[in-house]
Amino acid sequence: MGRGTNLTIRHGELLNHPPYGPDDGRIYTDNLRNALARDVYISSGAEADGAEWEPTFTQHGFRYIEVHGLAAAPSLDDFTALEMHTAVAETGSFTSSSPLLNQIQSNCQWTARSNLMSIPTDCCQRDERRGWMGA
């Protein structure tokens, strides 16, 4: 990337498809309300190939990213998503003979874990990051 090149990464939970919009592969962001869920990186021109960058002072809940500003299309191998949450210890466990019930239990644990960022959040991808706190 040349000096001053803007690289924009937008984050989203869904892709556009009817009834949310055209089936064009772009991310759907109307549900984010006022949250931009976007990072902009401005190149210094001194980055080596394979330079690494991650945002500071924020986190994004997402399933998809949309990248703008690269000269060529990136591959999936060009990106790594990081799992982030407050360090909490499990105090119990549950298993059953039902694979479906075990998967539901695992999904519940991951949902709670991914919404713990110092305080419980509601939807870390939107602008209601303190939903349970009434703010």
VEXTIFI-839970 format. One record per atom (N, C-alpha, C): chain; x, y, z; atom name; residue in three letters. Coordinates in nm, 4 decimals. Layout:
! VEXTIFI-839970
("A", (X, Y, Z), "CA", "ALA");
...
END
This chain:
! VEXTIFI-839970
("A", (0.0846, -0.1185, 0.0000), "N", "MET");
("A", (0.0000, 0.0000, 0.0000), "CA", "MET");
("A", (0.0880, 0.1232, 0.0000), "C", "MET");
("A", (0.0475, 0.2180, -0.0771), "N", "GLY");
("A", (0.1222, 0.3428, -0.0819), "CA", "GLY");
("A", (0.0840, 0.4345, 0.0330), "C", "GLY");
("A", (0.1710, 0.5285, 0.0605), "N", "ARG");
("A", (0.1470, 0.6251, 0.1679), "CA", "ARG");
("A", (0.0120, 0.6948, 0.1485), "C", "ARG");
("A", (-0.0661, 0.7003, 0.2549), "N", "GLY");
("A", (-0.1952, 0.7674, 0.2521), "CA", "GLY");
("A", (-0.3104, 0.6827, 0.2020), "C", "GLY");
("A", (-0.2835, 0.5565, 0.1648), "N", "THR");
("A", (-0.3913, 0.4684, 0.1214), "CA", "THR");
("A", (-0.4852, 0.4415, 0.2383), "C", "THR");
("A", (-0.6151, 0.4576, 0.2162), "N", "ASN");
("A", (-0.7151, 0.4288, 0.3183), "CA", "ASN");
("A", (-0.7676, 0.2879, 0.3003), "C", "ASN");
("A", (-0.7593, 0.2096, 0.4047), "N", "LEU");
("A", (-0.8164, 0.0756, 0.4078), "CA", "LEU");
("A", (-0.9329, 0.0806, 0.5060), "C", "LEU");
("A", (-1.0525, 0.0497, 0.4600), "N", "THR");
("A", (-1.1713, 0.0536, 0.5448), "CA", "THR");
("A", (-1.2246, -0.0875, 0.5627), "C", "THR");
("A", (-1.2476, -0.1238, 0.6888), "N", "ILE");
("A", (-1.3055, -0.2537, 0.7216), "CA", "ILE");
("A", (-1.4376, -0.2283, 0.7934), "C", "ILE");
("A", (-1.5453, -0.2783, 0.7339), "N", "ARG");
("A", (-1.6780, -0.2668, 0.7944), "CA", "ARG");
("A", (-1.7189, -0.4035, 0.8467), "C", "ARG");
("A", (-1.7868, -0.4046, 0.9606), "N", "HIS");
("A", (-1.8263, -0.5284, 1.0268), "CA", "HIS");
("A", (-1.9783, -0.5417, 1.0264), "C", "HIS");
("A", (-2.0282, -0.6636, 1.0140), "N", "GLY");
("A", (-2.1719, -0.6864, 1.0165), "CA", "GLY");
("A", (-2.2065, -0.8284, 1.0540), "C", "GLY");
("A", (-2.3328, -0.8465, 1.0906), "N", "GLU");
("A", (-2.3835, -0.9785, 1.1291), "CA", "GLU");
("A", (-2.4452, -1.0539, 1.0131), "C", "GLU");
("A", (-2.4978, -0.9791, 0.9166), "N", "LEU");
("A", (-2.5730, -1.0386, 0.8066), "CA", "LEU");
("A", (-2.5223, -0.9868, 0.6730), "C", "LEU");
("A", (-2.5490, -1.0613, 0.5695), "N", "LEU");
("A", (-2.5252, -1.0140, 0.4339), "CA", "LEU");
("A", (-2.6576, -0.9652, 0.3766), "C", "LEU");
("A", (-2.6505, -0.8672, 0.2872), "N", "ASN");
("A", (-2.7714, -0.8226, 0.2189), "CA", "ASN");
("A", (-2.8341, -0.9389, 0.1440), "C", "ASN");
("A", (-2.9619, -0.9535, 0.1605), "N", "HIS");
("A", (-3.0417, -1.0473, 0.0823), "CA", "HIS");
("A", (-3.1874, -1.0110, 0.1073), "C", "HIS");
("A", (-3.2750, -1.0453, 0.0180), "N", "PRO");
("A", (-3.4155, -1.0108, 0.0406), "CA", "PRO");
("A", (-3.4616, -1.0687, 0.1741), "C", "PRO");
("A", (-3.5365, -0.9981, 0.2560), "N", "PRO");
("A", (-3.5990, -0.8689, 0.2318), "CA", "PRO");
("A", (-3.5142, -0.7495, 0.2760), "C", "PRO");
("A", (-3.3877, -0.7703, 0.3158), "N", "TYR");
("A", (-3.3042, -0.6605, 0.3657), "CA", "TYR");
("A", (-3.2428, -0.5765, 0.2552), "C", "TYR");
("A", (-3.2368, -0.6256, 0.1373), "N", "GLY");
("A", (-3.1743, -0.5542, 0.0273), "CA", "GLY");
("A", (-3.1376, -0.6517, -0.0825), "C", "GLY");
("A", (-3.0642, -0.6065, -0.1818), "N", "PRO");
("A", (-3.0274, -0.6950, -0.2928), "CA", "PRO");
("A", (-2.9288, -0.8019, -0.2478), "C", "PRO");
("A", (-2.9338, -0.9149, -0.3115), "N", "ASP");
("A", (-2.8430, -1.0251, -0.2819), "CA", "ASP");
("A", (-2.7105, -0.9974, -0.3526), "C", "ASP");
("A", (-2.6351, -0.8993, -0.2980), "N", "ASP");
("A", (-2.5133, -0.8545, -0.3662), "CA", "ASP");
("A", (-2.3852, -0.8865, -0.2900), "C", "ASP");
("A", (-2.3942, -0.9585, -0.1794), "N", "GLY");
("A", (-2.2758, -0.9959, -0.1044), "CA", "GLY");
("A", (-2.2238, -0.8905, -0.0086), "C", "GLY");
("A", (-2.2826, -0.7704, -0.0116), "N", "ARG");
("A", (-2.2388, -0.6656, 0.0815), "CA", "ARG");
("A", (-2.3004, -0.6928, 0.2181), "C", "ARG");
("A", (-2.2407, -0.6361, 0.3225), "N", "ILE");
("A", (-2.2949, -0.6574, 0.4564), "CA", "ILE");
("A", (-2.4161, -0.5683, 0.4801), "C", "ILE");
("A", (-2.5065, -0.6183, 0.5614), "N", "TYR");
("A", (-2.6263, -0.5465, 0.6015), "CA", "TYR");
("A", (-2.5945, -0.4724, 0.7307), "C", "TYR");
("A", (-2.6169, -0.3412, 0.7338), "N", "THR");
("A", (-2.5795, -0.2626, 0.8517), "CA", "THR");
("A", (-2.6948, -0.1837, 0.9136), "C", "THR");
("A", (-2.8146, -0.1915, 0.8568), "N", "ASP");
("A", (-2.9264, -0.1139, 0.9126), "CA", "ASP");
("A", (-2.9534, -0.1498, 1.0587), "C", "ASP");
("A", (-2.9301, -0.2761, 1.0953), "N", "ASN");
("A", (-2.9563, -0.3187, 1.2330), "CA", "ASN");
("A", (-2.8532, -0.2658, 1.3326), "C", "ASN");
("A", (-2.7474, -0.2043, 1.2854), "N", "LEU");
("A", (-2.6442, -0.1518, 1.3751), "CA", "LEU");
("A", (-2.6827, -0.0164, 1.4350), "C", "LEU");
("A", (-2.7922, 0.0398, 1.3854), "N", "ARG");
("A", (-2.8408, 0.1700, 1.4299), "CA", "ARG");
("A", (-2.7344, 0.2764, 1.4069), "C", "ARG");
("A", (-2.6877, 0.3431, 1.5118), "N", "ASN");
("A", (-2.5893, 0.4508, 1.4961), "CA", "ASN");
("A", (-2.4443, 0.4031, 1.5048), "C", "ASN");
("A", (-2.4220, 0.2776, 1.5371), "N", "ALA");
("A", (-2.2857, 0.2260, 1.5468), "CA", "ALA");
("A", (-2.2260, 0.2139, 1.4070), "C", "ALA");
("A", (-2.1087, 0.2708, 1.3865), "N", "LEU");
("A", (-2.0462, 0.2638, 1.2549), "CA", "LEU");
("A", (-1.9874, 0.1263, 1.2261), "C", "LEU");
("A", (-1.9421, 0.0549, 1.3298), "N", "ALA");
("A", (-1.8815, -0.0780, 1.3139), "CA", "ALA");
("A", (-1.7822, -0.0772, 1.1981), "C", "ALA");
("A", (-1.6941, 0.0198, 1.2016), "N", "ARG");
("A", (-1.6018, 0.0416, 1.0905), "CA", "ARG");
("A", (-1.4661, 0.0836, 1.1461), "C", "ARG");
("A", (-1.3612, 0.0339, 1.0840), "N", "ASP");
("A", (-1.2252, 0.0763, 1.1156), "CA", "ASP");
("A", (-1.1614, 0.1296, 0.9885), "C", "ASP");
("A", (-1.0855, 0.2383, 1.0012), "N", "VAL");
("A", (-1.0140, 0.2952, 0.8876), "CA", "VAL");
("A", (-0.8655, 0.2964, 0.9221), "C", "VAL");
("A", (-0.7866, 0.2359, 0.8364), "N", "TYR");
("A", (-0.6413, 0.2318, 0.8522), "CA", "TYR");
("A", (-0.5817, 0.3149, 0.7391), "C", "TYR");
("A", (-0.4960, 0.4101, 0.7735), "N", "ILE");
("A", (-0.4301, 0.4946, 0.6734), "CA", "ILE");
("A", (-0.2831, 0.4545, 0.6686), "C", "ILE");
("A", (-0.2397, 0.4093, 0.5529), "N", "SER");
("A", (-0.1047, 0.3565, 0.5359), "CA", "SER");
("A", (0.0009, 0.4658, 0.5483), "C", "SER");
("A", (0.1100, 0.4305, 0.6155), "N", "SER");
("A", (0.2250, 0.5215, 0.6225), "CA", "SER");
("A", (0.3155, 0.5039, 0.5007), "C", "SER");
("A", (0.2916, 0.3957, 0.4274), "N", "GLY");
("A", (0.3753, 0.3648, 0.3123), "CA", "GLY");
("A", (0.4973, 0.2836, 0.3490), "C", "GLY");
("A", (0.5224, 0.2642, 0.4773), "N", "ALA");
("A", (0.6412, 0.1912, 0.5226), "CA", "ALA");
("A", (0.6091, 0.0474, 0.5649), "C", "ALA");
("A", (0.4835, 0.0050, 0.5502), "N", "GLU");
("A", (0.4460, -0.1297, 0.5918), "CA", "GLU");
("A", (0.5106, -0.2347, 0.5025), "C", "GLU");
("A", (0.5561, -0.3393, 0.5640), "N", "ALA");
("A", (0.6066, -0.4529, 0.4878), "CA", "ALA");
("A", (0.4883, -0.5388, 0.4451), "C", "ALA");
("A", (0.5091, -0.6225, 0.3439), "N", "ASP");
("A", (0.4024, -0.7155, 0.3064), "CA", "ASP");
("A", (0.3663, -0.7999, 0.4275), "C", "ASP");
("A", (0.2384, -0.8182, 0.4495), "N", "GLY");
("A", (0.1943, -0.8982, 0.5631), "CA", "GLY");
("A", (0.1896, -0.8203, 0.6936), "C", "GLY");
("A", (0.1897, -0.6874, 0.6871), "N", "ALA");
("A", (0.1821, -0.6071, 0.8091), "CA", "ALA");
("A", (0.0547, -0.6416, 0.8858), "C", "ALA");
("A", (0.0616, -0.6346, 1.0174), "N", "GLU");
("A", (-0.0530, -0.6676, 1.1014), "CA", "GLU");
("A", (-0.1075, -0.5421, 1.1665), "C", "GLU");
("A", (-0.2382, -0.5379, 1.1816), "N", "TRP");
("A", (-0.3045, -0.4256, 1.2461), "CA", "TRP");
("A", (-0.4279, -0.4782, 1.3165), "C", "TRP");
("A", (-0.4574, -0.4232, 1.4328), "N", "GLU");
("A", (-0.5831, -0.4517, 1.5011), "CA", "GLU");
("A", (-0.6280, -0.3250, 1.5721), "C", "GLU");
("A", (-0.7596, -0.3048, 1.5826), "N", "PRO");
("A", (-0.8099, -0.1818, 1.6443), "CA", "PRO");
("A", (-0.7798, -0.1783, 1.7936), "C", "PRO");
("A", (-0.7722, -0.0580, 1.8473), "N", "THR");
("A", (-0.7565, -0.0407, 1.9914), "CA", "THR");
("A", (-0.8754, 0.0383, 2.0445), "C", "THR");
("A", (-0.9040, 0.0227, 2.1700), "N", "PHE");
("A", (-1.0120, 0.0930, 2.2386), "CA", "PHE");
("A", (-1.1503, 0.0596, 2.1839), "C", "PHE");
("A", (-1.1632, -0.0527, 2.1148), "N", "THR");
("A", (-1.2947, -0.0952, 2.0672), "CA", "THR");
("A", (-1.2916, -0.2448, 2.0385), "C", "THR");
("A", (-1.4090, -0.3007, 2.0249), "N", "GLN");
("A", (-1.4228, -0.4374, 1.9769), "CA", "GLN");
("A", (-1.5459, -0.4399, 1.8873), "C", "GLN");
("A", (-1.5505, -0.5379, 1.7998), "N", "HIS");
("A", (-1.6631, -0.5500, 1.7073), "CA", "HIS");
("A", (-1.7197, -0.6907, 1.7159), "C", "HIS");
("A", (-1.8506, -0.7004, 1.7336), "N", "GLY");
("A", (-1.9176, -0.8286, 1.7192), "CA", "GLY");
("A", (-1.9558, -0.8422, 1.5725), "C", "GLY");
("A", (-1.9192, -0.9517, 1.5071), "N", "PHE");
("A", (-1.9464, -0.9638, 1.3637), "CA", "PHE");
("A", (-1.9395, -1.1086, 1.3189), "C", "PHE");
("A", (-2.0006, -1.1332, 1.2057), "N", "ARG");
("A", (-1.9868, -1.2601, 1.1346), "CA", "ARG");
("A", (-1.9186, -1.2388, 1.0005), "C", "ARG");
("A", (-1.9283, -1.1154, 0.9487), "N", "TYR");
("A", (-1.8740, -1.0834, 0.8168), "CA", "TYR");
("A", (-1.7981, -0.9513, 0.8234), "C", "TYR");
("A", (-1.6971, -0.9383, 0.7371), "N", "ILE");
("A", (-1.6314, -0.8083, 0.7193), "CA", "ILE");
("A", (-1.6355, -0.7740, 0.5714), "C", "ILE");
("A", (-1.6312, -0.6437, 0.5459), "N", "GLU");
("A", (-1.6275, -0.5917, 0.4096), "CA", "GLU");
("A", (-1.5062, -0.4995, 0.4032), "C", "GLU");
("A", (-1.4165, -0.5227, 0.3082), "N", "VAL");
("A", (-1.2906, -0.4490, 0.3001), "CA", "VAL");
("A", (-1.2889, -0.3633, 0.1741), "C", "VAL");
("A", (-1.2540, -0.2370, 0.1909), "N", "HIS");
("A", (-1.2420, -0.1440, 0.0785), "CA", "HIS");
("A", (-1.1043, -0.0785, 0.0827), "C", "HIS");
("A", (-1.0468, -0.0528, -0.0330), "N", "GLY");
("A", (-0.9226, 0.0222, -0.0411), "CA", "GLY");
("A", (-0.8007, -0.0583, -0.0828), "C", "GLY");
("A", (-0.8151, -0.1885, -0.0987), "N", "LEU");
("A", (-0.7025, -0.2698, -0.1434), "CA", "LEU");
("A", (-0.6948, -0.2696, -0.2951), "C", "LEU");
("A", (-0.5747, -0.2795, -0.3483), "N", "ALA");
("A", (-0.5553, -0.2816, -0.4932), "CA", "ALA");
("A", (-0.6029, -0.4132, -0.5539), "C", "ALA");
("A", (-0.5973, -0.5217, -0.4762), "N", "ALA");
("A", (-0.6397, -0.6534, -0.5237), "CA", "ALA");
("A", (-0.7298, -0.7163, -0.4178), "C", "ALA");
("A", (-0.8147, -0.8063, -0.4608), "N", "ALA");
("A", (-0.9052, -0.8739, -0.3679), "CA", "ALA");
("A", (-0.8251, -0.9570, -0.2676), "C", "ALA");
("A", (-0.8562, -0.9455, -0.1389), "N", "PRO");
("A", (-0.7854, -1.0257, -0.0383), "CA", "PRO");
("A", (-0.8407, -1.1681, -0.0352), "C", "PRO");
("A", (-0.7655, -1.2567, 0.0273), "N", "SER");
("A", (-0.8135, -1.3932, 0.0498), "CA", "SER");
("A", (-0.8511, -1.4070, 0.1970), "C", "SER");
("A", (-0.9222, -1.5117, 0.2288), "N", "LEU");
("A", (-0.9588, -1.5357, 0.3687), "CA", "LEU");
("A", (-0.8355, -1.5507, 0.4574), "C", "LEU");
("A", (-0.7275, -1.6015, 0.4014), "N", "ASP");
("A", (-0.6045, -1.6202, 0.4781), "CA", "ASP");
("A", (-0.5377, -1.4885, 0.5174), "C", "ASP");
("A", (-0.5820, -1.3769, 0.4583), "N", "ASP");
("A", (-0.5247, -1.2462, 0.4901), "CA", "ASP");
("A", (-0.5791, -1.1891, 0.6209), "C", "ASP");
("A", (-0.6786, -1.2538, 0.6812), "N", "PHE");
("A", (-0.7440, -1.2002, 0.8004), "CA", "PHE");
("A", (-0.7525, -1.3048, 0.9094), "C", "PHE");
("A", (-0.7436, -1.2564, 1.0332), "N", "THR");
("A", (-0.7622, -1.3409, 1.1499), "CA", "THR");
("A", (-0.8556, -1.2694, 1.2450), "C", "THR");
("A", (-0.9644, -1.3347, 1.2822), "N", "ALA");
("A", (-1.0567, -1.2786, 1.3810), "CA", "ALA");
("A", (-1.0117, -1.3254, 1.5190), "C", "ALA");
("A", (-1.0138, -1.2349, 1.6147), "N", "LEU");
("A", (-0.9716, -1.2679, 1.7507), "CA", "LEU");
("A", (-1.0932, -1.2798, 1.8417), "C", "LEU");
("A", (-1.0927, -1.3816, 1.9231), "N", "GLU");
("A", (-1.1968, -1.3978, 2.0249), "CA", "GLU");
("A", (-1.1590, -1.3092, 2.1436), "C", "GLU");
("A", (-1.2538, -1.2281, 2.1893), "N", "MET");
("A", (-1.2274, -1.1388, 2.3023), "CA", "MET");
("A", (-1.3406, -1.1482, 2.4021), "C", "MET");
("A", (-1.3045, -1.1562, 2.5288), "N", "HIS");
("A", (-1.4016, -1.1477, 2.6368), "CA", "HIS");
("A", (-1.3256, -1.1341, 2.7678), "C", "HIS");
("A", (-1.3960, -1.0944, 2.8687), "N", "THR");
("A", (-1.3364, -1.0869, 3.0012), "CA", "THR");
("A", (-1.2976, -1.2277, 3.0462), "C", "THR");
("A", (-1.1863, -1.2400, 3.1148), "N", "ALA");
("A", (-1.1425, -1.3700, 3.1652), "CA", "ALA");
("A", (-1.2340, -1.4117, 3.2790), "C", "ALA");
("A", (-1.3141, -1.5119, 3.2545), "N", "VAL");
("A", (-1.4049, -1.5638, 3.3562), "CA", "VAL");
("A", (-1.3852, -1.7145, 3.3656), "C", "VAL");
("A", (-1.3983, -1.7653, 3.4857), "N", "ALA");
("A", (-1.3847, -1.9088, 3.5075), "CA", "ALA");
("A", (-1.5224, -1.9746, 3.5059), "C", "ALA");
("A", (-1.5307, -2.0887, 3.4437), "N", "GLU");
("A", (-1.6551, -2.1644, 3.4484), "CA", "GLU");
("A", (-1.6705, -2.2229, 3.5880), "C", "GLU");
("A", (-1.7899, -2.2166, 3.6399), "N", "THR");
("A", (-1.8137, -2.2685, 3.7748), "CA", "THR");
("A", (-1.8981, -2.3950, 3.7737), "C", "THR");
("A", (-1.9372, -2.4386, 3.6557), "N", "GLY");
("A", (-2.0162, -2.5608, 3.6444), "CA", "GLY");
("A", (-2.0178, -2.6068, 3.5001), "C", "GLY");
("A", (-2.0770, -2.7211, 3.4796), "N", "SER");
("A", (-2.0869, -2.7737, 3.3441), "CA", "SER");
("A", (-2.2139, -2.8558, 3.3317), "C", "SER");
("A", (-2.2500, -2.8835, 3.2080), "N", "PHE");
("A", (-2.3692, -2.9622, 3.1801), "CA", "PHE");
("A", (-2.3454, -3.0429, 3.0546), "C", "PHE");
("A", (-2.3767, -3.1690, 3.0584), "N", "THR");
("A", (-2.3772, -3.2533, 2.9392), "CA", "THR");
("A", (-2.4950, -3.3486, 2.9499), "C", "THR");
("A", (-2.5429, -3.3884, 2.8352), "N", "SER");
("A", (-2.6544, -3.4831, 2.8311), "CA", "SER");
("A", (-2.6275, -3.5860, 2.7225), "C", "SER");
("A", (-2.7189, -3.6773, 2.7051), "N", "SER");
("A", (-2.7060, -3.7773, 2.5991), "CA", "SER");
("A", (-2.7556, -3.7242, 2.4650), "C", "SER");
("A", (-2.8069, -3.6016, 2.4643), "N", "SER");
("A", (-2.8601, -3.5427, 2.3423), "CA", "SER");
("A", (-2.7577, -3.4489, 2.2786), "C", "SER");
("A", (-2.7080, -3.4819, 2.1602), "N", "PRO");
("A", (-2.6157, -3.3913, 2.0919), "CA", "PRO");
("A", (-2.6766, -3.2526, 2.0668), "C", "PRO");
("A", (-2.8045, -3.2467, 2.0351), "N", "LEU");
("A", (-2.8699, -3.1182, 2.0114), "CA", "LEU");
("A", (-2.8723, -3.0342, 2.1387), "C", "LEU");
("A", (-2.9103, -3.0930, 2.2504), "N", "LEU");
("A", (-2.9132, -3.0198, 2.3769), "CA", "LEU");
("A", (-2.7733, -2.9762, 2.4185), "C", "LEU");
("A", (-2.6738, -3.0592, 2.3965), "N", "ASN");
("A", (-2.5351, -3.0212, 2.4261), "CA", "ASN");
("A", (-2.4904, -2.9036, 2.3401), "C", "ASN");
("A", (-2.5307, -2.9006, 2.2120), "N", "GLN");
("A", (-2.4953, -2.7884, 2.1249), "CA", "GLN");
("A", (-2.5651, -2.6616, 2.1696), "C", "GLN");
("A", (-2.6906, -2.6707, 2.2101), "N", "ILE");
("A", (-2.7630, -2.5537, 2.2611), "CA", "ILE");
("A", (-2.6935, -2.4994, 2.3846), "C", "ILE");
("A", (-2.6521, -2.5872, 2.4752), "N", "GLN");
("A", (-2.5797, -2.5457, 2.5960), "CA", "GLN");
("A", (-2.4495, -2.4752, 2.5598), "C", "GLN");
("A", (-2.3755, -2.5320, 2.4641), "N", "SER");
("A", (-2.2497, -2.4699, 2.4208), "CA", "SER");
("A", (-2.2759, -2.3323, 2.3591), "C", "SER");
("A", (-2.3799, -2.3212, 2.2758), "N", "ASN");
("A", (-2.4141, -2.1923, 2.2159), "CA", "ASN");
("A", (-2.4481, -2.0892, 2.3225), "C", "ASN");
("A", (-2.5200, -2.1302, 2.4269), "N", "CYS");
("A", (-2.5542, -2.0384, 2.5364), "CA", "CYS");
("A", (-2.4284, -1.9901, 2.6080), "C", "CYS");
("A", (-2.3346, -2.0805, 2.6338), "N", "GLN");
("A", (-2.2098, -2.0415, 2.7000), "CA", "GLN");
("A", (-2.1303, -1.9437, 2.6133), "C", "GLN");
("A", (-2.1183, -1.9709, 2.4835), "N", "TRP");
("A", (-2.0441, -1.8807, 2.3958), "CA", "TRP");
("A", (-2.1121, -1.7454, 2.3843), "C", "TRP");
("A", (-2.2454, -1.7429, 2.3841), "N", "THR");
("A", (-2.3182, -1.6157, 2.3783), "CA", "THR");
("A", (-2.2899, -1.5327, 2.5020), "C", "THR");
("A", (-2.2978, -1.5936, 2.6193), "N", "ALA");
("A", (-2.2698, -1.5206, 2.7431), "CA", "ALA");
("A", (-2.1247, -1.4737, 2.7462), "C", "ALA");
("A", (-2.0321, -1.5615, 2.7094), "N", "ARG");
("A", (-1.8893, -1.5284, 2.7118), "CA", "ARG");
("A", (-1.8577, -1.4134, 2.6158), "C", "ARG");
("A", (-1.9142, -1.4166, 2.4955), "N", "SER");
("A", (-1.8812, -1.3140, 2.3971), "CA", "SER");
("A", (-1.9428, -1.1789, 2.4307), "C", "SER");
("A", (-2.0380, -1.1753, 2.5223), "N", "ASN");
("A", (-2.0988, -1.0489, 2.5632), "CA", "ASN");
("A", (-2.0466, -1.0007, 2.6980), "C", "ASN");
("A", (-1.9374, -1.0575, 2.7452), "N", "LEU");
("A", (-1.8730, -1.0106, 2.8683), "CA", "LEU");
("A", (-1.7469, -0.9335, 2.8320), "C", "LEU");
("A", (-1.7583, -0.8028, 2.8351), "N", "MET");
("A", (-1.6432, -0.7155, 2.8094), "CA", "MET");
("A", (-1.6341, -0.6189, 2.9266), "C", "MET");
("A", (-1.5801, -0.6658, 3.0351), "N", "SER");
("A", (-1.5699, -0.5912, 3.1594), "CA", "SER");
("A", (-1.7047, -0.5868, 3.2297), "C", "SER");
("A", (-1.8082, -0.5509, 3.1554), "N", "ILE");
("A", (-1.9450, -0.5534, 3.2071), "CA", "ILE");
("A", (-2.0286, -0.6347, 3.1092), "C", "ILE");
("A", (-2.1433, -0.6870, 3.1532), "N", "PRO");
("A", (-2.2278, -0.7574, 3.0565), "CA", "PRO");
("A", (-2.2789, -0.6600, 2.9509), "C", "PRO");
("A", (-2.2666, -0.6975, 2.8260), "N", "THR");
("A", (-2.3188, -0.6151, 2.7175), "CA", "THR");
("A", (-2.4414, -0.6834, 2.6596), "C", "THR");
("A", (-2.5150, -0.6085, 2.5814), "N", "ASP");
("A", (-2.6326, -0.6660, 2.5167), "CA", "ASP");
("A", (-2.5963, -0.7090, 2.3756), "C", "ASP");
("A", (-2.5640, -0.6147, 2.2930), "N", "CYS");
("A", (-2.5265, -0.6433, 2.1540), "CA", "CYS");
("A", (-2.4010, -0.5641, 2.1231), "C", "CYS");
("A", (-2.2870, -0.6282, 2.1334), "N", "CYS");
("A", (-2.1602, -0.5559, 2.1177), "CA", "CYS");
("A", (-2.1388, -0.5053, 1.9760), "C", "CYS");
("A", (-2.2184, -0.5494, 1.8804), "N", "GLN");
("A", (-2.2039, -0.5001, 1.7447), "CA", "GLN");
("A", (-2.2854, -0.3739, 1.7211), "C", "GLN");
("A", (-2.3803, -0.3423, 1.8094), "N", "ARG");
("A", (-2.4653, -0.2246, 1.7892), "CA", "ARG");
("A", (-2.4283, -0.1165, 1.8878), "C", "ARG");
("A", (-2.5110, -0.0148, 1.8957), "N", "ASP");
("A", (-2.4849, 0.0973, 1.9852), "CA", "ASP");
("A", (-2.5569, 0.0819, 2.1188), "C", "ASP");
("A", (-2.5807, -0.0401, 2.1617), "N", "GLU");
("A", (-2.6447, -0.0638, 2.2911), "CA", "GLU");
("A", (-2.5582, -0.1579, 2.3741), "C", "GLU");
("A", (-2.4361, -0.1180, 2.3917), "N", "ARG");
("A", (-2.3393, -0.2062, 2.4561), "CA", "ARG");
("A", (-2.3614, -0.2210, 2.6058), "C", "ARG");
("A", (-2.4520, -0.1427, 2.6613), "N", "ARG");
("A", (-2.4838, -0.1596, 2.8033), "CA", "ARG");
("A", (-2.6344, -0.1844, 2.8174), "C", "ARG");
("A", (-2.6883, -0.2673, 2.7318), "N", "GLY");
("A", (-2.8322, -0.2918, 2.7287), "CA", "GLY");
("A", (-2.8880, -0.3434, 2.8593), "C", "GLY");
("A", (-2.8157, -0.4302, 2.9269), "N", "TRP");
("A", (-2.8655, -0.4878, 3.0513), "CA", "TRP");
("A", (-2.8592, -0.3876, 3.1650), "C", "TRP");
("A", (-2.7846, -0.2816, 3.1473), "N", "MET");
("A", (-2.7688, -0.1823, 3.2526), "CA", "MET");
("A", (-2.8698, -0.0673, 3.2382), "C", "MET");
("A", (-2.9523, -0.0720, 3.1352), "N", "GLY");
("A", (-3.0523, 0.0332, 3.1143), "CA", "GLY");
("A", (-2.9923, 0.1606, 3.0581), "C", "GLY");
("A", (-2.8753, 0.1536, 2.9964), "N", "ALA");
("A", (-2.8126, 0.2733, 2.9384), "CA", "ALA");
("A", (-2.8010, 0.2613, 2.7892), "C", "ALA");
END
